[in-house]
Amino acid sequence: MPMEPNDVIWGTLLTACRTHKNVEMAAYAAEQASKLTTQRSGIHVLLSNIYASAGKWVGVAKVRLQLKDKRIQKAP
């Protein structure tokens, strides 16, 4: 890639992971996006939804706990 990926690029990959049900890549993309931006709830919510769709409830709980610990709130 001729440029470094930013949080928008990682978020786009995360959305594609949801479409293609790739939970492992989604976790990686969310981790990378979180390193670049700390207060965007959408990344965490999307990852939580991906885990829920896959029936990975422990993953859902971890992501929701991270939101709470970092005091990140979803926009209404």
PyMOL commands that set and color helices and strands:
alter all, ss='L'
color gray80, all
select helices_A, chain A and resi 7-20+23-36+41-53+57-69
alter helices_A, ss='H'
color red, helices_A
deselect
rebuild
show_as cartoon
